Amino acid sequence: MRVNTSSNKNSLFVFSIVIVFFLCFYPGLFGSFLFDDYANLNKLGDYNGVRNLDTFLKYISSGIAGPTGRPISLLSFLLDGTDWPADPFPFKRTNVLLHGLSGIFLYLLCRQLLLCFYLPSSRLNNAALLVAALWLLHPYMVSTVLYVVQRMAMLSAFFSILGLWLYVKGRRLLAEDPHRAYAYMTSAVVLGTLLALLSKENGILLPLLIAMVELCVFRHPSSGVVSLNKLWQITFILLPSLAIFGYLIYVFNPYTLDHPFYNRTFNLPQRVLTESRIVIGYLYHLYIPRMFYPGLLNENIELSTGLLAPPTTLYSVIALSLMLFGAIVMRRRWPLLSLSWLFFLAGHVLESTTIGLELYFEHRNYLPAIFLFLPLGSLLIRVNRRMLRIGSYLFLAICAAFTYQRSQLWGNPLELTFFWAERNPHSSRAQRTAALQMEQADQPLAALTLLTQARHKIPDNLDLQWHWLILKCRFDEVTESEFSEIRNQTGKLDYVPQLFNMLQSTIQIMSSPECKGVNALQALQLLDTLINDNPSVQRNSRLRFQMYHLKGRVYAEIKKPKLAVDAFNRVLDMEKNIEHGLVQVGILGSYRYYQEALEHLQKLESLIQTQPGTNILPLDIKPDYRYEAERIKQILLEELDSVKTE
């Protein structure tokens, strides 16, 4: 009996990768939820859990992470929990399984691409498997896989990889069975893009990514495929690709050439120049894996204010230009190298160019990086050198070892956040995150010490000042001079809309009995300082309504309902937002100020007459404000009658 040693070796390689994959990511399953996990996953508990069709539809339409609401991603979270709070373990487990499934289809996709240039062989299969394994086990992917909310990026990438595989499969079938081939390719573009888009908005890039594959692989003479139908090519590849660039032109705002994006500290030229350095940094980290990376907290990246400020900006712009030009020129000679570079650059078109997003995120490389090691796979097929194979497997082993170490870190929330705080000493988010983890670990004094040091190291962050204040008043006592210092900082440091949640927490805790050294009166003083003295609030009237809303809450709590109504009326006058008004009526009602709540509702009803129902929710669910106002009015009248009869 003859043993197929080649097949046995392939099977052993596959089995080894599967075992190593699960061993590497297993320690990270025991980590906690982080940052945006809470803002997105708490929707599971908004309606006392997802328990019937009504709550299911409300939950699916409650997405806030992007314009589409990302319903497929929200749907996937129901696999792991239907209420909130929830156990993070099943959410992280599903992320790891999804990552593994994406790796399987990436292997199938790479194999199809390699078959365009090489004959089927065990060496080709091993090369495709190595390319997929390097992506699966790369330490740079850990922060995407183990950060639960990045399920959105992972699902979008999964459907994109699935679409690419289906397209390549159909493209290679075109000469033999054109009807089935065009069915595959059309499904790949239409369904793949739709599913990826409803998972996360950058799924819209799939036609452009397919165009890169078409340009580098199927336009190459060695691929041996027939030409596409021109009309199909224009309809399903060219026009959707051009639409992406059309969108980038459509959202362009000349104001951002000289002024910062809304909610950002940088303008458009600064963002584009800075992203050149960041993208080169992404490539460096992907080609040269490390045990540790900066992580999720990178808000203090040095801005590029010109080509020579800093000088690395010019080098990065030149490097990216040469990369783009070289990939186009070399696509005939080295098609898979061209594909790896053009695909990477195309994958960053939305998130790393002109749209005013945050500057740096590791997860932006999850999909663009899938072909970076495809040229290595091609080289292993062409060059049968033992040292090259050993070097490739050693590189894979290094990646796996670093991934395991990074996964262990992600599995220990306190150690992870303390590591981020040490690695990012000038990041207020890193310091505050570590302090929050210390509080959860019953180490409030250690958290206070950390924030005390951070306050002096990073004196220009309001959220850090306020976080220190509420920790100090809860676990020690705030002195008069300390509060004066915080109030002084509040009057001069930049305030941006993202600070509202922190401000709200600060005001609530200052007004509570657990806070020592300050009280509700000092909370009102802090809000007045923002309104009257803070330059960023004075420049932007859209920010002032937040302070008046919080003043109304404080006045309601200290039993001054008339002043609360006055503050709430100021909010309505500024914003004319019906939802804000309904929330304020609810606040007054919760403190049993039924007469004042009815007065505020009456003002709100006149506003509703001019704005009858706005479409603020995804899936065209339009709230009936008239009905809701009438329902609340009846409840308030009944409560008022019951008070009178007591």
C-alpha positions as CSV (number, residue, x, y, z in Angstrom):
1,M,0.0,0.0,0.0
2,R,1.4,3.4,-1.1
3,V,1.3,6.3,1.4
4,N,0.7,9.7,0.1
5,T,3.3,11.6,2.1
6,S,2.6,14.9,0.5
7,S,-1.1,14.7,1.5
8,N,-0.1,13.6,5.0
9,K,2.2,16.6,5.4
10,N,-0.5,19.0,4.2
11,S,-3.0,17.5,6.7
12,L,-0.4,17.8,9.5
13,F,0.2,21.5,8.5
14,V,-3.5,22.3,8.6
15,F,-4.0,20.5,11.9
16,S,-1.0,22.3,13.4
17,I,-2.3,25.7,12.3
18,V,-5.8,25.0,13.8
19,I,-4.3,23.9,17.1
20,V,-1.9,26.9,17.3
21,F,-4.7,29.3,16.3
22,F,-7.0,28.3,19.2
23,L,-4.1,28.1,21.7
24,C,-3.0,31.6,20.7
25,F,-6.4,33.2,21.2
26,Y,-7.7,31.2,24.1
27,P,-6.1,33.4,26.9
28,G,-7.8,36.5,25.4
29,L,-11.3,35.0,25.8
30,F,-11.2,35.9,29.5
31,G,-10.9,39.7,29.0
32,S,-13.6,42.2,29.7
33,F,-15.7,44.6,27.6
34,L,-13.9,47.9,26.6
35,F,-14.8,51.4,25.5
36,D,-17.2,51.3,22.6
37,D,-18.4,47.8,23.6
38,Y,-20.6,49.5,26.3
39,A,-22.0,52.2,24.0
40,N,-23.1,49.6,21.4
41,L,-23.9,46.4,23.4
42,N,-26.0,48.1,26.1
43,K,-28.7,48.3,23.4
44,L,-29.3,44.7,24.2
45,G,-30.9,45.8,27.5
46,D,-32.7,48.9,26.4
47,Y,-36.1,47.1,26.3
48,N,-35.5,44.7,29.2
49,G,-33.8,42.4,26.8
50,V,-34.5,41.1,23.3
51,R,-37.4,38.7,24.1
52,N,-40.0,39.0,21.3
53,L,-40.5,40.4,17.8
54,D,-41.2,43.9,19.0
55,T,-38.0,44.2,21.1
56,F,-36.0,42.5,18.3
57,L,-37.1,45.1,15.7
58,K,-36.3,47.9,18.1
59,Y,-32.9,46.5,18.9
60,I,-32.0,45.9,15.3
61,S,-32.9,49.5,14.4
62,S,-31.1,51.0,17.4
63,G,-27.6,51.0,15.9
64,I,-25.6,54.2,16.5
65,A,-22.2,53.2,15.2
66,G,-22.7,54.4,11.6
67,P,-25.2,55.7,9.0
68,T,-26.6,52.2,8.2
69,G,-27.0,51.3,11.9
70,R,-25.0,48.1,11.0
71,P,-28.0,45.7,11.6
72,I,-26.1,42.5,10.6
73,S,-23.5,43.2,13.2
74,L,-26.2,43.9,15.8
75,L,-27.9,40.7,14.8
76,S,-24.7,38.7,15.3
77,F,-24.5,39.9,18.9
78,L,-27.7,38.1,19.7
79,L,-25.8,34.9,19.2
80,D,-24.0,35.7,22.5
81,G,-26.5,37.5,24.6
82,T,-30.0,38.9,24.6
83,D,-29.8,41.2,27.6
84,W,-27.4,43.6,29.3
85,P,-25.2,43.5,31.3
86,A,-23.7,40.3,29.8
87,D,-20.8,38.0,30.1
88,P,-18.0,39.0,27.6
89,F,-16.7,35.4,27.1
90,P,-19.2,34.3,24.5
91,F,-18.9,37.5,22.6
92,K,-15.1,37.1,22.4
93,R,-15.5,33.4,21.6
94,T,-17.7,34.3,18.6
95,N,-15.1,36.8,17.4
96,V,-12.4,34.2,17.5
97,L,-14.5,31.7,15.6
98,L,-15.4,34.3,13.0
99,H,-11.7,35.2,12.6
100,G,-11.0,31.5,12.0
101,L,-13.8,31.2,9.5
102,S,-12.5,34.2,7.6
103,G,-9.1,32.5,7.5
104,I,-10.6,29.5,5.9
105,F,-12.1,31.5,3.1
106,L,-8.9,33.5,2.8
107,Y,-7.1,30.2,2.1
108,L,-9.6,29.3,-0.6
109,L,-9.3,32.8,-2.1
110,C,-5.5,32.7,-2.1
111,R,-5.5,29.2,-3.6
112,Q,-7.8,30.4,-6.5
113,L,-5.5,33.4,-7.1
114,L,-2.3,31.3,-7.1
115,L,-4.0,28.8,-9.6
116,C,-4.2,31.7,-12.1
117,F,-0.4,31.5,-12.4
118,Y,0.6,28.0,-11.2
119,L,-0.5,24.4,-11.7
120,P,-2.3,22.6,-8.9
121,S,0.1,21.1,-6.4
122,S,0.7,20.4,-2.7
123,R,3.3,23.2,-2.7
124,L,0.6,25.6,-4.0
125,N,-1.8,24.5,-1.3
126,N,0.8,24.9,1.4
127,A,1.7,28.4,0.0
128,A,-2.0,29.5,0.2
129,L,-2.3,28.0,3.7
130,L,0.8,29.9,4.8
131,V,-0.5,33.2,3.5
132,A,-3.8,32.7,5.3
133,A,-2.0,31.5,8.5
134,L,0.2,34.6,8.6
135,W,-2.9,36.8,8.5
136,L,-4.7,34.6,11.1
137,L,-1.8,34.5,13.5
138,H,-0.5,38.0,13.0
139,P,-0.2,39.8,16.4
140,Y,-1.5,43.1,14.8
141,M,-5.0,41.4,14.5
142,V,-5.4,40.7,18.2
143,S,-6.8,44.1,19.0
144,T,-9.5,43.6,16.4
145,V,-10.4,40.0,17.2
146,L,-10.5,40.4,21.0
147,Y,-12.3,43.8,21.0
148,V,-15.9,42.7,20.9
149,V,-17.3,45.7,19.1
150,Q,-14.9,45.2,16.2
151,R,-17.2,42.3,15.3
152,M,-18.5,45.0,12.9
153,A,-15.2,45.3,11.1
154,M,-14.7,41.5,11.2
155,L,-18.1,40.8,9.7
156,S,-17.6,43.4,7.0
157,A,-14.2,41.8,6.2
158,F,-15.7,38.3,6.2
159,F,-18.4,39.1,3.7
160,S,-15.8,41.0,1.6
161,I,-13.4,37.9,1.6
162,L,-16.4,35.7,0.8
163,G,-17.3,38.1,-2.1
164,L,-13.8,38.1,-3.4
165,W,-13.6,34.3,-3.3
166,L,-16.9,34.0,-5.2
167,Y,-15.8,36.6,-7.8
168,V,-12.4,34.9,-8.4
169,K,-14.1,31.5,-8.6
170,G,-16.6,32.8,-11.2
171,R,-14.0,34.7,-13.1
172,R,-11.9,31.6,-13.6
173,L,-15.0,29.7,-14.7
174,L,-16.0,32.3,-17.4
175,A,-14.6,30.5,-20.4
176,E,-16.3,27.2,-19.5
177,D,-19.7,28.2,-18.2
178,P,-20.3,32.0,-18.7
179,H,-23.9,31.9,-17.3
180,R,-22.8,30.3,-14.0
181,A,-19.7,32.5,-13.9
182,Y,-21.7,35.8,-14.2
183,A,-24.1,34.5,-11.6
184,Y,-21.2,34.0,-9.2
185,M,-19.6,37.3,-10.0
186,T,-22.9,39.3,-9.8
187,S,-23.7,37.7,-6.5
188,A,-20.2,38.5,-5.3
189,V,-20.5,42.2,-6.1
190,V,-24.2,42.7,-5.1
191,L,-24.8,40.4,-2.2
192,G,-21.2,40.6,-0.9
193,T,-21.2,44.4,-0.9
194,L,-24.7,44.6,0.7
195,L,-23.9,42.2,3.5
196,A,-20.5,43.8,4.1
197,L,-22.0,47.3,4.1
198,L,-24.8,46.4,6.6
199,S,-22.0,45.1,8.9
200,K,-19.9,48.2,8.6
201,E,-19.8,51.0,6.1
202,N,-16.4,50.3,4.6
203,G,-18.0,47.2,3.1
204,I,-18.8,49.6,0.2
205,L,-15.2,49.2,-0.9
206,L,-15.7,45.6,-2.2
207,P,-16.2,46.6,-5.9
208,L,-13.0,48.7,-5.7
209,L,-11.1,45.8,-4.1
210,I,-12.5,43.5,-6.8
211,A,-11.2,46.0,-9.4
212,M,-7.7,45.7,-7.9
213,V,-7.9,41.9,-8.3
214,E,-9.1,42.3,-11.9
215,L,-6.4,44.8,-12.8
216,C,-3.5,42.8,-11.3
217,V,-4.5,39.2,-11.8
218,F,-7.1,38.8,-14.6
219,R,-5.6,41.4,-16.9
220,H,-2.3,39.6,-16.7
221,P,-1.6,37.4,-19.8
222,S,-0.5,34.4,-17.7
223,S,-4.0,34.2,-16.0
224,G,-5.4,32.6,-19.1
225,V,-9.0,33.9,-18.6
226,V,-11.3,35.5,-21.2
227,S,-12.2,39.1,-21.1
228,L,-15.2,40.4,-19.2
229,N,-18.3,41.7,-20.9
230,K,-17.8,45.4,-21.1
231,L,-21.3,46.4,-20.0
232,W,-21.1,44.0,-17.0
233,Q,-17.7,45.4,-16.1
234,I,-18.9,49.0,-16.3
235,T,-22.1,48.3,-14.3
236,F,-20.7,46.1,-11.5
237,I,-17.1,47.2,-11.1
238,L,-16.3,50.5,-12.7
239,L,-19.3,52.6,-11.7
240,P,-19.4,51.4,-8.1
241,S,-15.7,52.0,-7.8
242,L,-16.1,55.6,-9.2
243,A,-19.0,56.1,-6.8
244,I,-16.7,55.7,-3.9
245,F,-14.5,58.5,-5.1
246,G,-17.6,60.5,-5.9
247,Y,-18.7,60.1,-2.3
248,L,-15.4,61.4,-1.1
249,I,-15.8,64.4,-3.3
250,Y,-19.4,64.9,-2.2
251,V,-18.6,65.0,1.5
252,F,-15.7,67.4,0.9
253,N,-16.2,70.6,2.9
254,P,-13.9,73.5,1.9
255,Y,-14.3,74.8,5.5
256,T,-12.0,72.0,6.7
257,L,-9.1,73.2,4.6
258,D,-8.5,75.9,7.2
259,H,-10.6,74.8,10.2
260,P,-10.8,71.6,12.1
261,F,-13.4,68.9,11.4
262,Y,-16.3,69.0,13.8
263,N,-15.4,67.1,17.0
264,R,-11.7,67.0,15.9
265,T,-8.6,69.0,16.5
266,F,-7.2,68.7,12.9
267,N,-8.2,70.0,9.5
268,L,-8.2,68.2,6.2
269,P,-4.7,68.9,5.0
270,Q,-3.3,67.9,8.4
271,R,-5.3,64.7,8.4
272,V,-4.2,63.6,4.9
273,L,-0.5,64.4,5.7
274,T,-0.6,62.7,9.1
275,E,-2.3,59.6,7.6
276,S,0.6,59.2,5.2
277,R,2.9,58.6,8.2
278,I,0.3,56.4,9.9
279,V,-0.3,54.1,6.9
280,I,3.5,53.7,6.5
281,G,3.5,52.8,10.2
282,Y,0.8,50.2,9.6
283,L,2.9,48.6,6.9
284,Y,5.9,48.6,9.2
285,H,4.0,46.8,12.0
286,L,2.6,44.3,9.5
287,Y,5.8,43.4,7.8
288,I,7.8,43.4,11.0
289,P,5.6,41.9,13.7
290,R,6.1,42.9,17.4
291,M,5.0,41.5,20.7
292,F,3.3,44.8,21.7
293,Y,1.7,47.7,19.8
294,P,0.4,51.0,21.0
295,G,-3.1,49.5,21.2
296,L,-6.4,51.4,21.1
297,L,-5.4,54.6,22.8
298,N,-3.6,56.8,20.3
299,E,-5.3,60.2,20.4
300,N,-2.1,62.1,20.9
301,I,-0.4,61.4,17.5
302,E,1.7,64.2,16.4
303,L,0.0,66.1,13.6
304,S,1.7,66.8,10.3
305,T,1.3,70.5,9.7
306,G,3.5,70.5,6.5
307,L,5.6,68.2,4.4
308,L,8.6,68.9,6.7
309,A,6.7,69.2,10.0
310,P,7.7,66.6,11.0
311,P,10.2,65.6,8.2
312,T,9.0,62.0,8.3
313,T,5.8,63.3,6.5
314,L,7.8,63.9,3.3
315,Y,9.4,60.5,3.5
316,S,6.0,58.9,4.0
317,V,4.4,60.7,1.1
318,I,7.3,59.7,-1.2
319,A,7.2,56.1,0.0
320,L,3.4,55.8,-0.6
321,S,3.7,57.5,-4.0
322,L,6.5,55.1,-5.0
323,M,4.4,52.2,-3.7
324,L,1.4,53.2,-5.8
325,F,3.4,54.0,-8.9
326,G,5.6,50.9,-8.6
327,A,2.5,48.6,-8.1
328,I,0.9,49.9,-11.3
329,V,4.2,49.7,-13.3
330,M,5.2,46.2,-12.0
331,R,1.8,44.5,-12.3
332,R,2.9,42.7,-15.5
333,R,6.1,41.4,-14.0
334,W,5.1,40.8,-10.4
335,P,1.2,40.8,-10.4
336,L,0.8,39.4,-6.9
337,L,3.1,41.9,-5.4
338,S,1.2,44.7,-7.2
339,L,-2.0,43.2,-5.9
340,S,-0.8,43.1,-2.3
341,W,0.1,46.8,-2.4
342,L,-2.8,48.2,-4.4
343,F,-5.3,46.1,-2.4
344,F,-3.8,47.5,0.8
345,L,-4.0,51.1,-0.4
346,A,-7.5,50.7,-1.8
347,G,-8.6,49.2,1.6
348,H,-7.6,52.5,3.3
349,V,-9.4,54.8,0.8
350,L,-12.3,55.5,3.2
351,E,-10.9,55.4,6.7
352,S,-7.4,56.8,6.1
353,T,-7.9,59.7,3.7
354,T,-10.3,62.7,3.7
355,I,-13.2,61.8,6.0
356,G,-12.8,63.4,9.4
357,L,-12.4,60.2,11.5
358,E,-10.0,59.6,14.3
359,L,-6.4,59.2,13.0
360,Y,-5.2,55.8,14.1
361,F,-6.9,52.4,14.6
362,E,-5.3,49.0,14.2
363,H,-8.5,47.4,13.1
364,R,-8.4,49.4,9.9
365,N,-5.8,47.0,8.6
366,Y,-7.9,43.8,9.2
367,L,-9.1,43.5,5.6
368,P,-6.5,45.6,3.7
369,A,-3.7,43.3,5.0
370,I,-5.1,39.9,3.7
371,F,-2.8,39.8,0.6
372,L,0.3,41.4,2.0
373,F,2.0,38.0,2.3
374,L,0.7,36.6,-1.0
375,P,3.9,37.4,-2.8
376,L,5.8,35.2,-0.3
377,G,3.4,32.4,-1.2
378,S,4.1,32.9,-4.8
379,L,7.9,32.9,-4.2
380,L,7.6,29.6,-2.2
381,I,6.0,28.0,-5.3
382,R,8.5,29.3,-7.7
383,V,11.7,28.8,-5.6
384,N,12.1,25.4,-4.1
385,R,14.6,26.3,-1.5
386,R,14.6,24.6,1.9
387,M,16.0,27.7,3.7
388,L,13.2,29.9,2.3
389,R,10.6,27.4,3.6
390,I,12.3,27.2,7.0
391,G,12.5,31.0,7.2
392,S,8.8,31.3,6.3
393,Y,7.7,28.9,8.9
394,L,10.0,30.5,11.5
395,F,8.3,33.9,10.6
396,L,4.9,32.2,11.2
397,A,6.1,30.8,14.5
398,I,7.3,34.2,15.7
399,C,3.9,35.7,14.7
400,A,2.1,33.0,16.7
401,A,4.3,33.5,19.8
402,F,3.7,37.3,19.7
403,T,0.0,36.7,19.2
404,Y,-0.1,34.4,22.2
405,Q,1.7,37.0,24.4
406,R,-0.6,39.7,23.2
407,S,-3.7,37.6,23.8
408,Q,-2.6,36.8,27.3
409,L,-2.4,40.6,27.9
410,W,-5.8,41.1,26.5
411,G,-7.1,38.4,28.8
412,N,-6.1,40.4,31.9
413,P,-8.0,43.7,31.8
414,L,-6.1,45.4,34.7
415,E,-2.7,44.4,33.3
416,L,-3.8,45.5,29.8
417,T,-5.0,48.9,30.7
418,F,-2.0,49.5,33.0
419,F,0.2,48.5,30.1
420,W,-1.5,51.1,27.8
421,A,-1.1,53.7,30.5
422,E,2.6,53.1,30.7
423,R,3.0,52.9,26.9
424,N,0.9,56.1,26.3
425,P,1.9,58.4,29.2
426,H,0.4,61.5,27.4
427,S,-2.9,59.8,26.6
428,S,-5.7,60.9,28.9
429,R,-7.8,58.1,27.7
430,A,-5.1,55.5,28.6
431,Q,-4.7,57.0,32.1
432,R,-8.4,57.1,32.7
433,T,-9.0,53.6,31.4
434,A,-6.4,52.2,33.7
435,A,-7.9,54.1,36.6
436,L,-11.4,52.7,35.8
437,Q,-10.0,49.2,35.8
438,M,-8.3,49.8,39.2
439,E,-11.6,51.0,40.6
440,Q,-13.3,47.8,39.4
441,A,-10.5,45.8,41.0
442,D,-11.3,47.6,44.3
443,Q,-8.1,49.7,44.2
444,P,-9.6,53.2,44.3
445,L,-6.7,54.8,46.1
446,A,-4.2,53.4,43.5
447,A,-6.5,54.8,40.8
448,L,-6.5,58.2,42.5
449,T,-2.7,58.2,42.7
450,L,-2.5,57.3,39.0
451,L,-4.8,60.2,38.1
452,T,-3.0,62.6,40.4
453,Q,0.2,61.9,38.5
454,A,-1.5,62.1,35.2
455,R,-3.1,65.5,36.0
456,H,0.3,67.1,36.2
457,K,1.7,65.2,33.3
458,I,-1.3,66.0,31.0
459,P,-2.6,69.3,32.3
460,D,-4.7,70.2,29.3
461,N,-7.4,67.5,29.4
462,L,-10.8,68.3,31.0
463,D,-11.9,64.7,31.2
464,L,-8.8,63.9,33.3
465,Q,-9.4,66.8,35.6
466,W,-13.0,65.8,36.2
467,H,-12.3,62.1,36.6
468,W,-9.7,63.1,39.3
469,L,-12.3,65.3,41.0
470,I,-15.0,62.6,41.3
471,L,-12.5,60.0,42.5
472,K,-11.1,62.5,45.1
473,C,-14.6,63.4,46.4
474,R,-15.7,59.8,46.6
475,F,-12.7,58.2,48.3
476,D,-11.1,61.2,50.0
477,E,-12.2,64.8,50.3
478,V,-11.9,67.7,47.9
479,T,-10.5,70.9,49.5
480,E,-11.7,74.4,48.6
481,S,-8.4,75.2,46.9
482,E,-8.5,71.9,44.9
483,F,-12.0,72.7,43.6
484,S,-11.0,76.3,42.7
485,E,-8.1,74.8,40.7
486,I,-10.5,72.4,38.9
487,R,-12.9,75.3,38.3
488,N,-10.1,77.4,36.9
489,Q,-9.1,74.6,34.5
490,T,-12.7,74.1,33.5
491,G,-12.9,77.7,32.4
492,K,-10.0,77.6,30.0
493,L,-9.4,74.1,28.7
494,D,-11.1,72.9,25.4
495,Y,-14.5,71.4,25.8
496,V,-15.8,69.2,22.9
497,P,-19.1,67.4,22.6
498,Q,-17.5,64.0,23.4
499,L,-16.9,65.2,26.9
500,F,-20.6,65.4,27.7
501,N,-20.9,61.9,29.3
502,M,-17.9,62.7,31.5
503,L,-19.4,66.0,32.4
504,Q,-22.7,64.5,33.2
505,S,-21.1,61.9,35.5
506,T,-19.2,64.6,37.2
507,I,-22.2,66.7,37.9
508,Q,-24.3,63.7,39.1
509,I,-21.6,62.5,41.5
510,M,-20.9,66.0,42.8
511,S,-24.6,66.4,43.6
512,S,-24.8,63.0,45.5
513,P,-24.3,62.5,49.2
514,E,-21.2,60.2,48.6
515,C,-19.2,63.2,47.4
516,K,-17.2,64.9,50.1
517,G,-16.0,68.5,49.9
518,V,-18.3,69.5,47.1
519,N,-22.0,69.5,46.5
520,A,-24.8,70.5,44.1
521,L,-24.0,74.2,44.5
522,Q,-20.4,73.6,43.4
523,A,-21.8,71.5,40.5
524,L,-23.8,74.5,39.4
525,Q,-20.8,76.7,39.7
526,L,-18.8,74.4,37.5
527,L,-21.6,74.5,34.8
528,D,-21.7,78.3,35.0
529,T,-17.9,78.4,34.5
530,L,-18.3,76.5,31.3
531,I,-21.1,78.7,30.1
532,N,-19.6,82.1,31.0
533,D,-15.8,81.5,30.8
534,N,-14.9,78.6,28.6
535,P,-13.8,79.9,25.2
536,S,-14.7,76.7,23.3
537,V,-18.2,76.8,24.7
538,Q,-18.6,80.5,24.1
539,R,-17.6,80.0,20.4
540,N,-20.1,77.2,19.9
541,S,-23.7,77.8,20.9
542,R,-24.5,74.1,20.1
543,L,-22.4,73.2,23.2
544,R,-24.2,75.5,25.7
545,F,-27.4,73.5,25.7
546,Q,-25.6,70.6,27.3
547,M,-24.8,72.7,30.3
548,Y,-28.3,74.1,30.6
549,H,-29.7,70.6,30.4
550,L,-27.5,69.5,33.3
551,K,-28.4,72.6,35.3
552,G,-32.0,71.7,34.9
553,R,-31.3,68.2,36.3
554,V,-29.4,69.7,39.3
555,Y,-32.1,72.2,40.0
556,A,-34.7,69.4,39.9
557,E,-32.6,67.4,42.4
558,I,-32.2,70.3,44.9
559,K,-36.0,71.0,44.8
560,K,-36.0,74.1,42.7
561,P,-38.4,73.1,39.9
562,K,-39.0,76.6,38.6
563,L,-35.3,77.1,37.9
564,A,-35.2,73.6,36.4
565,V,-38.0,74.5,33.9
566,D,-36.2,77.8,33.1
567,A,-33.0,75.8,32.3
568,F,-34.9,73.2,30.2
569,N,-36.7,76.0,28.3
570,R,-33.3,77.4,27.4
571,V,-32.4,74.1,25.9
572,L,-35.5,74.0,23.8
573,D,-35.0,77.5,22.6
574,M,-31.5,76.7,21.5
575,E,-31.9,73.3,20.0
576,K,-35.7,72.9,19.3
577,N,-35.1,69.2,19.8
578,I,-38.3,67.3,20.6
579,E,-36.5,64.3,22.1
580,H,-34.5,66.5,24.5
581,G,-37.8,68.0,25.6
582,L,-39.4,64.6,26.2
583,V,-36.4,63.6,28.3
584,Q,-36.7,66.8,30.4
585,V,-40.4,66.2,30.9
586,G,-39.5,62.7,32.2
587,I,-36.9,64.2,34.6
588,L,-39.4,66.6,36.1
589,G,-42.0,63.9,36.4
590,S,-39.5,61.5,38.1
591,Y,-39.1,64.1,40.9
592,R,-42.9,64.5,41.2
593,Y,-43.0,68.0,39.8
594,Y,-46.1,67.2,37.7
595,Q,-47.3,70.7,37.3
596,E,-43.9,71.9,36.0
597,A,-43.7,68.9,33.8
598,L,-47.0,69.8,32.2
599,E,-45.9,73.3,31.7
600,H,-42.8,72.1,29.9
601,L,-44.8,69.7,27.9
602,Q,-47.1,72.5,26.8
603,K,-44.1,74.4,25.4
604,L,-43.0,71.1,23.7
605,E,-46.4,70.6,22.1
606,S,-46.2,73.9,20.3
607,L,-42.8,72.8,19.0
608,I,-44.3,69.4,17.9
609,Q,-46.8,71.3,15.8
610,T,-44.0,72.7,13.7
611,Q,-42.0,69.5,13.6
612,P,-44.4,66.6,13.2
613,G,-42.2,63.5,13.5
614,T,-38.7,63.4,12.2
615,N,-37.0,60.3,10.8
616,I,-34.2,59.9,13.4
617,L,-34.0,56.1,13.5
618,P,-32.7,53.6,11.0
619,L,-35.1,51.4,8.9
620,D,-37.5,54.4,8.5
621,I,-39.1,54.0,11.9
622,K,-40.7,57.4,12.6
623,P,-41.7,58.3,16.1
624,D,-45.2,59.7,16.6
625,Y,-44.4,62.6,18.8
626,R,-48.0,63.8,19.0
627,Y,-49.1,60.4,20.3
628,E,-46.2,60.2,22.8
629,A,-46.8,63.7,24.1
630,E,-50.5,63.0,24.6
631,R,-49.6,59.7,26.4
632,I,-47.2,61.4,28.7
633,K,-49.7,64.2,29.4
634,Q,-52.4,61.7,30.5
635,I,-49.9,60.0,32.9
636,L,-48.9,63.4,34.4
637,L,-52.5,64.5,34.8
638,E,-53.4,61.2,36.6
639,E,-50.3,61.6,38.9
640,L,-51.3,65.2,39.6
641,D,-54.8,64.2,40.5
642,S,-53.6,61.4,42.8
643,V,-51.3,63.9,44.6
644,K,-54.2,66.3,45.1
645,T,-56.4,63.6,46.6
646,E,-53.7,62.4,49.1
